[in-house]
Amino acid sequence: MRRSGARGRPGRGRRWAAALGVGALVVAGGGGLAGPAQAMATASVPVDFPTHCIPPAIAGIPPIDGTTRAEITVDNAAPKVGDTVTVTYTVVAAAASNPVDLALPADIMTPTGKVTVGGAQSASVTVAGPKKNDPVPGKGAFPSFSMTGTFTVTAPGRITLSPGDYNIHTSYIMELDTPCTVTDPPAPVSETIIATDGGGQVNERAIQLGAASGKAGDAVTVTGSKFTPGADITLAGRAGDTATADTATAKADGSGGFSGTLTVDDPATTGIVAYEGGSWDPAKGAGPQAYTVTGGGGDIPDGSQQLRTSVRAGTLSMVQVGDTVEMSAVDFGRGGASRGSLRTVTVEDYRGGPAGWSLTGKVTDFKGPGGATIDASALGWTPVCATKPGSPSTCAAGSQGPVGSAGATLASTPNGTFTGGEFTVDARLALTVPAYTAPGAYSGVLTLTLT
């Protein structure tokens, strides 16, 4: 088996050819749904759901798998199509607690999160809360907090609201984040509203933000849908109902979708909007989606100094030990399994973002003397994957079974709020050789793809 040993370049979707020349096999002669629209709205209820929280690295503790209790409420449980509904996401009890021994003073926590909209319409609503909290003792439980956002009703019927991922940002001596993701999304429904047809034309334009918060000067990704195809789009910050100086432009594609970035410099920003043209028109715009500018360090105690640093994002890459696999010989007339072991592959995910990765492989037919072949479907593997301690993600090995020309998954990690790490991947290989396969050397090419 041969494979390239080059490191990967930045970006997902990079193809890695592993020319696994299995020229090692020798065959020797003699040797070795949503509910109905007429349903009644239901009162908001607190719901519990499993959550995976990642404490700041400085805490030196592993991820926390616990239970979050949360509740969704709205300002209007019987809206008409076209109405704007204000959603409040209250975390009654967070799955994580203060990860450090240092007590946290009041008003240094800034929460952000997402609310999942389902039923008659689908959306992800960005919510954000004020920088306000009671004091938190060292290693003590985070107090309850609330976040708000808005969405526009675009269809009549039963609309469900479920709590989603959330992040607790603390600004005290250092800027720290504790992101918590729903382990098995979506979380249970906490609130159900019933929308009625309001008549008239509805503005279905919608935007979503790549992040609900960031420090001043950070760029946030804004994606939109159902805008006028080909329209020039303005992205802008808002401080309440007032526009800020933060603007950027994007272009809607042929289906009315777009993706752009907005650099938010104004610390007073509370939301982001997008609209067609150069001036705000609610009939041709969407938002605001809640956004919070974090930072500033909070109040620094007497005798203390604020320390600042940065972490640069890296790449997703793959390296391997060697490029040839020698597999055991099989006797002519007997056949059986020609066995070997994949040369160890190390996957290094240093991007520090939300995306996981997948490592897959596919193999060609094994070619031998005089045009003889062994079909690619005869190669099977038993994958093994190990995660380096301290890695945010956990590697999962692929299933035991055939590889074949169609391919199979060797290993992967899931998407999440914060991913990355270092992983070693191996596999036991077995090529099933028919009893009367022509004697000689056979080789095939196994190609690995990391995305």
DOVO-226024 format. One record per residue (C-alpha): residue number from 1; residue in three letters; x, y, z. Coordinates in nm, 3 decimals, decimal comma. Layout:
NODE num residu      xx      yy      zz
NODE NUM    ALA       X       Y       Z
...
//
This chain:
NODE num residu      xx      yy      zz
NODE   1    MET   0,000   0,000   0,000
NODE   2    ARG   0,134   0,346  -0,086
NODE   3    ARG   0,012   0,680   0,034
NODE   4    SER   0,134   1,036   0,003
NODE   5    GLY   0,297   1,167   0,318
NODE   6    ALA   0,239   1,537   0,248
NODE   7    ARG   0,070   1,758   0,500
NODE   8    GLY  -0,266   1,904   0,410
NODE   9    ARG  -0,335   2,260   0,308
NODE  10    PRO  -0,588   2,483   0,484
NODE  11    GLY  -0,957   2,435   0,423
NODE  12    ARG  -1,217   2,166   0,431
NODE  13    GLY  -1,272   1,952   0,129
NODE  14    ARG  -0,898   1,894   0,066
NODE  15    ARG  -0,841   1,559  -0,101
NODE  16    TRP  -0,558   1,344   0,028
NODE  17    ALA  -0,435   1,073  -0,205
NODE  18    ALA  -0,294   0,779  -0,021
NODE  19    ALA  -0,150   0,566  -0,298
NODE  20    LEU  -0,163   0,258  -0,083
NODE  21    GLY   0,025   0,035  -0,322
NODE  22    VAL  -0,062  -0,305  -0,181
NODE  23    GLY   0,213  -0,456  -0,389
NODE  24    ALA   0,287  -0,671  -0,091
NODE  25    LEU   0,051  -0,953  -0,162
NODE  26    VAL   0,230  -1,251  -0,314
NODE  27    VAL   0,035  -1,559  -0,423
NODE  28    ALA   0,294  -1,838  -0,432
NODE  29    GLY   0,250  -2,178  -0,592
NODE  30    GLY   0,337  -2,398  -0,298
NODE  31    GLY   0,437  -2,143  -0,030
NODE  32    GLY   0,336  -1,898   0,169
NODE  33    LEU  -4,394   1,667   1,143
NODE  34    ALA  -4,544   1,953   1,266
NODE  35    GLY  -4,900   1,931   1,420
NODE  36    PRO  -5,218   2,066   1,253
NODE  37    ALA  -5,267   2,440   1,218
NODE  38    GLN  -5,586   2,430   1,418
NODE  39    ALA  -5,404   2,296   1,729
NODE  40    MET  -5,411   2,510   2,039
NODE  41    ALA  -5,109   2,707   2,157
NODE  42    THR  -4,947   2,559   2,465
NODE  43    ALA  -4,815   2,735   2,770
NODE  44    SER  -4,438   2,767   2,798
NODE  45    VAL  -4,273   2,498   3,009
NODE  46    PRO  -3,914   2,446   3,131
NODE  47    VAL  -3,742   2,155   2,957
NODE  48    ASP  -3,433   1,950   3,041
NODE  49    PHE  -3,182   1,838   2,776
NODE  50    PRO  -2,830   1,690   2,776
NODE  51    THR  -2,555   1,941   2,704
NODE  52    HIS  -2,183   1,922   2,621
NODE  53    CYS  -1,992   2,220   2,765
NODE  54    ILE  -1,625   2,305   2,703
NODE  55    PRO  -1,461   2,505   2,985
NODE  56    PRO  -1,188   2,756   2,894
NODE  57    ALA  -0,848   2,592   2,842
NODE  58    ILE  -0,706   2,790   3,135
NODE  59    ALA  -0,935   2,594   3,370
NODE  60    GLY  -0,744   2,276   3,290
NODE  61    ILE  -1,053   2,057   3,320
NODE  62    PRO  -1,215   1,827   3,061
NODE  63    PRO  -1,547   1,894   2,885
NODE  64    ILE  -1,859   1,872   3,099
NODE  65    ASP  -2,155   1,657   2,998
NODE  66    GLY  -2,454   1,759   3,205
NODE  67    THR  -2,816   1,868   3,192
NODE  68    THR  -2,943   2,215   3,109
NODE  69    ARG  -3,287   2,332   3,220
NODE  70    ALA  -3,425   2,612   3,005
NODE  71    GLU  -3,749   2,780   2,905
NODE  72    ILE  -3,863   2,971   2,596
NODE  73    THR  -4,125   3,245   2,621
NODE  74    VAL  -4,271   3,486   2,364
NODE  75    ASP  -4,440   3,824   2,371
NODE  76    ASN  -4,721   3,705   2,142
NODE  77    ALA  -4,849   3,345   2,139
NODE  78    ALA  -5,110   3,412   1,867
NODE  79    PRO  -4,935   3,621   1,600
NODE  80    LYS  -5,044   3,685   1,243
NODE  81    VAL  -4,828   3,609   0,942
NODE  82    GLY  -4,595   3,908   0,901
NODE  83    ASP  -4,576   3,986   1,273
NODE  84    THR  -4,244   4,006   1,455
NODE  85    VAL  -4,227   3,785   1,764
NODE  86    THR  -3,983   3,853   2,047
NODE  87    VAL  -3,839   3,535   2,192
NODE  88    THR  -3,681   3,504   2,538
NODE  89    TYR  -3,452   3,208   2,610
NODE  90    THR  -3,398   3,163   2,985
NODE  91    VAL  -3,137   2,919   3,109
NODE  92    VAL  -3,280   2,823   3,448
NODE  93    ALA  -2,986   2,596   3,534
NODE  94    ALA  -2,675   2,571   3,318
NODE  95    ALA  -2,496   2,239   3,270
NODE  96    ALA  -2,161   2,405   3,349
NODE  97    SER  -2,045   2,609   3,646
NODE  98    ASN  -1,768   2,860   3,713
NODE  99    PRO  -1,469   2,651   3,599
NODE 100    VAL  -1,207   2,831   3,811
NODE 101    ASP  -1,148   2,879   4,184
NODE 102    LEU  -1,157   3,257   4,138
NODE 103    ALA  -1,489   3,415   4,244
NODE 104    LEU  -1,654   3,618   3,969
NODE 105    PRO  -1,803   3,957   4,054
NODE 106    ALA  -2,143   4,082   3,943
NODE 107    ASP  -2,218   4,193   3,588
NODE 108    ILE  -1,932   4,027   3,398
NODE 109    MET  -2,131   3,752   3,218
NODE 110    THR  -2,262   3,803   2,863
NODE 111    PRO  -2,474   3,510   2,735
NODE 112    THR  -2,560   3,438   2,373
NODE 113    GLY  -2,741   3,148   2,209
NODE 114    LYS  -2,982   3,009   1,951
NODE 115    VAL  -3,351   2,918   1,952
NODE 116    THR  -3,471   2,652   1,708
NODE 117    VAL  -3,797   2,733   1,529
NODE 118    GLY  -3,992   2,439   1,385
NODE 119    GLY  -4,336   2,334   1,271
NODE 120    ALA  -4,502   2,565   1,020
NODE 121    GLN  -4,171   2,740   0,954
NODE 122    SER  -3,804   2,666   1,017
NODE 123    ALA  -3,545   2,910   1,144
NODE 124    SER  -3,260   2,957   1,389
NODE 125    VAL  -3,304   3,269   1,601
NODE 126    THR  -2,998   3,437   1,747
NODE 127    VAL  -3,052   3,555   2,104
NODE 128    ALA  -2,830   3,761   2,334
NODE 129    GLY  -2,846   3,876   2,692
NODE 130    PRO  -2,718   4,180   2,880
NODE 131    LYS  -2,390   4,188   3,070
NODE 132    LYS  -2,561   4,132   3,400
NODE 133    ASN  -2,533   3,863   3,668
NODE 134    ASP  -2,515   3,804   4,040
NODE 135    PRO  -2,170   3,726   4,188
NODE 136    VAL  -2,052   3,370   4,124
NODE 137    PRO  -1,834   3,195   4,386
NODE 138    GLY  -1,529   2,999   4,279
NODE 139    LYS  -1,638   2,669   4,119
NODE 140    GLY  -1,996   2,778   4,195
NODE 141    ALA  -2,303   2,732   3,975
NODE 142    PHE  -2,372   2,997   3,712
NODE 143    PRO  -2,687   3,196   3,798
NODE 144    SER  -2,995   3,187   3,576
NODE 145    PHE  -2,976   3,421   3,276
NODE 146    SER  -3,201   3,527   2,988
NODE 147    MET  -3,138   3,610   2,621
NODE 148    THR  -3,374   3,770   2,369
NODE 149    GLY  -3,412   3,785   1,992
NODE 150    THR  -3,681   3,821   1,725
NODE 151    PHE  -3,816   3,642   1,421
NODE 152    THR  -4,081   3,720   1,161
NODE 153    VAL  -4,378   3,485   1,121
NODE 154    THR  -4,387   3,370   0,759
NODE 155    ALA  -4,646   3,091   0,762
NODE 156    PRO  -4,972   3,016   0,941
NODE 157    GLY  -4,997   2,716   1,169
NODE 158    ARG  -4,834   2,558   1,471
NODE 159    ILE  -4,484   2,696   1,538
NODE 160    THR  -4,261   2,527   1,796
NODE 161    LEU  -3,970   2,683   1,985
NODE 162    SER  -3,686   2,481   2,137
NODE 163    PRO  -3,372   2,595   2,323
NODE 164    GLY  -3,046   2,553   2,132
NODE 165    ASP  -2,673   2,595   2,189
NODE 166    TYR  -2,557   2,875   2,419
NODE 167    ASN  -2,233   3,040   2,526
NODE 168    ILE  -2,137   3,206   2,853
NODE 169    HIS  -1,877   3,479   2,802
NODE 170    THR  -1,705   3,625   3,108
NODE 171    SER  -1,507   3,950   3,108
NODE 172    TYR  -1,296   3,959   3,421
NODE 173    ILE  -0,918   3,992   3,406
NODE 174    MET  -0,937   3,776   3,092
NODE 175    GLU  -1,198   3,719   2,823
NODE 176    LEU  -1,321   3,358   2,855
NODE 177    ASP  -1,594   3,152   2,689
NODE 178    THR  -1,781   2,842   2,801
NODE 179    PRO  -1,975   2,713   2,494
NODE 180    CYS  -2,248   2,456   2,556
NODE 181    THR  -2,404   2,252   2,274
NODE 182    VAL  -2,720   2,042   2,269
NODE 183    THR  -2,595   1,682   2,272
NODE 184    ASP  -2,883   1,537   2,068
NODE 185    PRO  -3,053   1,826   1,886
NODE 186    PRO  -3,314   1,948   1,874
NODE 187    ALA  -3,390   1,995   2,243
NODE 188    PRO  -3,751   1,937   2,358
NODE 189    VAL  -4,012   2,195   2,262
NODE 190    SER  -4,063   2,454   2,537
NODE 191    GLU  -4,316   2,686   2,371
NODE 192    THR  -4,577   2,644   2,096
NODE 193    ILE  -4,754   2,932   1,927
NODE 194    ILE  -5,031   2,935   1,666
NODE 195    ALA  -4,999   3,180   1,378
NODE 196    THR  -5,292   3,288   1,166
NODE 197    ASP  -5,292   3,420   0,811
NODE 198    GLY  -5,270   3,797   0,829
NODE 199    GLY  -5,343   3,853   0,460
NODE 200    GLY  -5,132   4,062   0,228
NODE 201    GLN  -4,774   4,008   0,112
NODE 202    VAL  -4,520   3,882   0,366
NODE 203    ASN  -4,152   3,972   0,367
NODE 204    GLU  -3,986   3,629   0,392
NODE 205    ARG  -3,629   3,760   0,384
NODE 206    ALA  -3,423   3,610   0,666
NODE 207    ILE  -3,066   3,626   0,794
NODE 208    GLN  -2,853   3,416   1,027
NODE 209    LEU  -2,528   3,504   1,202
NODE 210    GLY  -2,222   3,284   1,226
NODE 211    ALA  -2,171   3,402   1,585
NODE 212    ALA  -2,389   3,579   1,838
NODE 213    SER  -2,103   3,773   1,997
NODE 214    GLY  -1,746   3,889   1,947
NODE 215    LYS  -1,505   4,154   2,063
NODE 216    ALA  -1,489   4,494   1,894
NODE 217    GLY  -1,314   4,457   1,558
NODE 218    ASP  -1,423   4,097   1,499
NODE 219    ALA  -1,587   3,997   1,171
NODE 220    VAL  -1,915   3,806   1,182
NODE 221    THR  -2,051   3,596   0,894
NODE 222    VAL  -2,402   3,693   0,781
NODE 223    THR  -2,601   3,460   0,553
NODE 224    GLY  -2,939   3,541   0,404
NODE 225    SER  -3,221   3,381   0,208
NODE 226    LYS  -3,522   3,483  -0,003
NODE 227    PHE  -3,380   3,821  -0,105
NODE 228    THR  -3,428   3,946  -0,461
NODE 229    PRO  -3,198   3,743  -0,690
NODE 230    GLY  -2,897   3,951  -0,796
NODE 231    ALA  -2,974   4,236  -0,553
NODE 232    ASP  -2,701   4,440  -0,385
NODE 233    ILE  -2,725   4,375  -0,010
NODE 234    THR  -2,614   4,606   0,271
NODE 235    LEU  -2,508   4,450   0,602
NODE 236    ALA  -2,526   4,690   0,895
NODE 237    GLY  -2,495   4,709   1,271
NODE 238    ARG  -2,769   4,842   1,494
NODE 239    ALA  -2,769   4,991   1,843
NODE 240    GLY  -3,136   4,944   1,923
NODE 241    ASP  -3,321   5,125   1,643
NODE 242    THR  -3,018   5,338   1,553
NODE 243    ALA  -2,775   5,244   1,277
NODE 244    THR  -2,405   5,229   1,360
NODE 245    ALA  -2,115   5,308   1,128
NODE 246    ASP  -2,046   4,937   1,074
NODE 247    THR  -2,152   4,840   0,720
NODE 248    ALA  -2,051   4,594   0,449
NODE 249    THR  -2,196   4,476   0,119
NODE 250    ALA  -2,287   4,143  -0,037
NODE 251    LYS  -2,455   4,019  -0,355
NODE 252    ALA  -2,760   3,792  -0,368
NODE 253    ASP  -2,718   3,491  -0,594
NODE 254    GLY  -2,967   3,355  -0,844
NODE 255    SER  -3,178   3,197  -0,570
NODE 256    GLY  -3,182   3,507  -0,347
NODE 257    GLY  -2,925   3,376  -0,100
NODE 258    PHE  -2,603   3,548   0,005
NODE 259    SER  -2,310   3,519   0,243
NODE 260    GLY  -2,098   3,811   0,360
NODE 261    THR  -1,895   3,936   0,654
NODE 262    LEU  -1,944   4,243   0,868
NODE 263    THR  -1,671   4,383   1,091
NODE 264    VAL  -1,831   4,513   1,410
NODE 265    ASP  -1,630   4,795   1,568
NODE 266    ASP  -1,899   4,977   1,766
NODE 267    PRO  -1,923   4,832   2,121
NODE 268    ALA  -2,281   4,963   2,145
NODE 269    THR  -2,401   4,720   1,874
NODE 270    THR  -2,696   4,506   1,982
NODE 271    GLY  -2,804   4,361   1,647
NODE 272    ILE  -2,730   4,317   1,278
NODE 273    VAL  -2,961   4,373   0,981
NODE 274    ALA  -2,941   4,315   0,605
NODE 275    TYR  -3,136   4,498   0,338
NODE 276    GLU  -3,151   4,555  -0,034
NODE 277    GLY  -3,007   4,884  -0,157
NODE 278    GLY  -2,827   5,155   0,036
NODE 279    SER  -3,086   5,251   0,299
NODE 280    TRP  -3,297   5,054   0,544
NODE 281    ASP  -3,639   4,949   0,419
NODE 282    PRO  -3,824   4,699   0,643
NODE 283    ALA  -4,010   4,569   0,336
NODE 284    LYS  -3,678   4,472   0,171
NODE 285    GLY  -3,472   4,379   0,474
NODE 286    ALA  -3,430   4,123   0,749
NODE 287    GLY  -3,330   4,141   1,113
NODE 288    PRO  -3,217   4,257   1,348
NODE 289    GLN  -3,051   3,938   1,468
NODE 290    ALA  -2,913   3,985   1,818
NODE 291    TYR  -2,537   4,043   1,846
NODE 292    THR  -2,331   4,137   2,151
NODE 293    VAL  -1,989   4,302   2,155
NODE 294    THR  -1,782   4,149   2,433
NODE 295    GLY  -1,451   4,259   2,578
NODE 296    GLY  -1,328   4,550   2,777
NODE 297    GLY  -1,196   4,323   3,051
NODE 298    GLY  -1,451   4,426   3,311
NODE 299    ASP  -1,335   4,594   3,628
NODE 300    ILE  -0,973   4,515   3,707
NODE 301    PRO  -0,913   4,484   4,082
NODE 302    ASP  -0,654   4,703   4,249
NODE 303    GLY  -0,309   4,552   4,227
NODE 304    SER  -0,403   4,346   3,921
NODE 305    GLN  -0,296   4,366   3,558
NODE 306    GLN  -0,495   4,268   3,255
NODE 307    LEU  -0,308   4,024   3,030
NODE 308    ARG  -0,395   3,994   2,661
NODE 309    THR  -0,291   3,737   2,405
NODE 310    SER  -0,431   3,573   2,094
NODE 311    VAL  -0,460   3,227   1,944
NODE 312    ARG  -0,414   3,187   1,570
NODE 313    ALA  -0,630   2,935   1,385
NODE 314    GLY  -0,439   2,663   1,200
NODE 315    THR  -0,526   2,404   0,938
NODE 316    LEU  -0,675   2,058   0,897
NODE 317    SER  -0,398   1,823   0,785
NODE 318    MET  -0,295   1,460   0,764
NODE 319    VAL   0,045   1,289   0,791
NODE 320    GLN   0,132   0,921   0,774
NODE 321    VAL   0,410   0,683   0,873
NODE 322    GLY   0,545   0,534   0,552
NODE 323    ASP   0,371   0,468   0,223
NODE 324    THR   0,381   0,092   0,168
NODE 325    VAL   0,198  -0,192   0,339
NODE 326    GLU   0,337  -0,543   0,306
NODE 327    MET   0,055  -0,797   0,332
NODE 328    SER   0,090  -1,167   0,403
NODE 329    ALA   0,117  -1,422   0,122
NODE 330    VAL  -0,161  -1,666   0,038
NODE 331    ASP  -0,113  -2,018  -0,108
NODE 332    PHE  -0,243  -2,102  -0,453
NODE 333    GLY  -0,521  -2,359  -0,428
NODE 334    ARG  -0,605  -2,263  -0,074
NODE 335    GLY  -0,674  -1,890  -0,088
NODE 336    GLY  -0,787  -1,707   0,225
NODE 337    ALA  -0,709  -1,375   0,391
NODE 338    SER  -0,399  -1,175   0,308
NODE 339    ARG  -0,351  -0,957   0,614
NODE 340    GLY  -0,170  -0,634   0,694
NODE 341    SER  -0,198  -0,309   0,889
NODE 342    LEU  -0,259   0,039   0,758
NODE 343    ARG   0,036   0,270   0,810
NODE 344    THR  -0,065   0,498   1,096
NODE 345    VAL  -0,231   0,823   0,992
NODE 346    THR  -0,224   1,130   1,219
NODE 347    VAL  -0,500   1,386   1,168
NODE 348    GLU  -0,425   1,731   1,308
NODE 349    ASP  -0,726   1,963   1,332
NODE 350    TYR  -0,592   2,300   1,442
NODE 351    ARG  -0,867   2,517   1,291
NODE 352    GLY  -1,040   2,591   1,621
NODE 353    GLY  -1,383   2,631   1,461
NODE 354    PRO  -1,717   2,446   1,470
NODE 355    ALA  -1,652   2,193   1,193
NODE 356    GLY  -1,563   1,830   1,245
NODE 357    TRP  -1,386   1,614   0,987
NODE 358    SER  -1,425   1,284   0,804
NODE 359    LEU  -1,151   1,053   0,674
NODE 360    THR  -1,272   0,811   0,406
NODE 361    GLY  -1,101   0,559   0,182
NODE 362    LYS  -1,166   0,370  -0,140
NODE 363    VAL  -0,956   0,110  -0,319
NODE 364    THR  -0,898  -0,003  -0,677
NODE 365    ASP  -0,899  -0,361  -0,801
NODE 366    PHE  -0,576  -0,549  -0,724
NODE 367    LYS  -0,384  -0,612  -1,049
NODE 368    GLY  -0,162  -0,916  -1,094
NODE 369    PRO   0,026  -1,106  -1,364
NODE 370    GLY  -0,121  -1,154  -1,711
NODE 371    GLY  -0,416  -0,927  -1,645
NODE 372    ALA  -0,535  -1,126  -1,341
NODE 373    THR  -0,726  -0,919  -1,081
NODE 374    ILE  -0,873  -0,944  -0,734
NODE 375    ASP  -1,186  -0,732  -0,699
NODE 376    ALA  -1,172  -0,419  -0,484
NODE 377    SER  -1,469  -0,547  -0,283
NODE 378    ALA  -1,243  -0,820  -0,142
NODE 379    LEU  -1,055  -0,571   0,077
NODE 380    GLY  -1,200  -0,514   0,423
NODE 381    TRP  -1,078  -0,320   0,724
NODE 382    THR  -1,129  -0,285   1,098
NODE 383    PRO  -1,067   0,085   1,180
NODE 384    VAL  -0,920   0,210   1,508
NODE 385    CYS  -0,901   0,576   1,614
NODE 386    ALA  -0,745   0,734   1,925
NODE 387    THR  -0,781   1,092   2,051
NODE 388    LYS  -0,489   1,278   2,205
NODE 389    PRO  -0,574   1,383   2,564
NODE 390    GLY  -0,694   1,741   2,587
NODE 391    SER  -0,842   1,751   2,236
NODE 392    PRO  -1,181   1,929   2,219
NODE 393    SER  -1,320   1,667   1,979
NODE 394    THR  -1,342   1,290   2,020
NODE 395    CYS  -1,254   1,066   1,728
NODE 396    ALA  -1,493   0,787   1,624
NODE 397    ALA  -1,365   0,489   1,424
NODE 398    GLY  -1,553   0,381   1,113
NODE 399    SER  -1,737   0,052   1,089
NODE 400    GLN  -1,570  -0,281   1,027
NODE 401    GLY  -1,643  -0,407   0,676
NODE 402    PRO  -1,551  -0,387   0,308
NODE 403    VAL  -1,379  -0,084   0,160
NODE 404    GLY  -1,436  -0,142  -0,210
NODE 405    SER  -1,433   0,108  -0,494
NODE 406    ALA  -1,733   0,293  -0,348
NODE 407    GLY  -1,539   0,365  -0,030
NODE 408    ALA  -1,604   0,365   0,344
NODE 409    THR  -1,540   0,587   0,645
NODE 410    LEU  -1,215   0,526   0,829
NODE 411    ALA  -1,268   0,780   1,113
NODE 412    SER  -1,447   1,107   1,189
NODE 413    THR  -1,529   1,373   1,448
NODE 414    PRO  -1,866   1,555   1,477
NODE 415    ASN  -1,943   1,923   1,427
NODE 416    GLY  -1,973   2,127   1,746
NODE 417    THR  -1,943   2,475   1,893
NODE 418    PHE  -1,568   2,426   1,935
NODE 419    THR  -1,374   2,143   1,772
NODE 420    GLY  -1,019   2,032   1,703
NODE 421    GLY  -0,735   1,818   1,832
NODE 422    GLU  -0,490   1,550   1,731
NODE 423    PHE  -0,590   1,195   1,639
NODE 424    THR  -0,417   0,874   1,534
NODE 425    VAL  -0,596   0,643   1,293
NODE 426    ASP  -0,511   0,280   1,214
NODE 427    ALA  -0,686  -0,018   1,059
NODE 428    ARG  -0,634  -0,392   1,031
NODE 429    LEU  -0,658  -0,495   0,664
NODE 430    ALA  -0,772  -0,824   0,518
NODE 431    LEU  -0,791  -0,909   0,147
NODE 432    THR  -0,998  -1,220   0,072
NODE 433    VAL  -0,813  -1,408  -0,206
NODE 434    PRO  -0,997  -1,679  -0,407
NODE 435    ALA  -0,838  -2,026  -0,385
NODE 436    TYR  -0,725  -2,050  -0,747
NODE 437    THR  -0,599  -1,698  -0,802
NODE 438    ALA  -0,307  -1,693  -1,048
NODE 439    PRO   0,031  -1,692  -0,865
NODE 440    GLY   0,227  -1,366  -0,864
NODE 441    ALA   0,237  -1,021  -0,709
NODE 442    TYR  -0,080  -0,810  -0,685
NODE 443    SER  -0,118  -0,445  -0,596
NODE 444    GLY  -0,402  -0,200  -0,550
NODE 445    VAL  -0,427   0,169  -0,466
NODE 446    LEU  -0,613   0,291  -0,157
NODE 447    THR  -0,699   0,662  -0,167
NODE 448    LEU  -0,776   0,847   0,157
NODE 449    THR  -0,976   1,170   0,152
NODE 450    LEU  -0,983   1,411   0,449
NODE 451    THR  -1,269   1,661   0,453
//
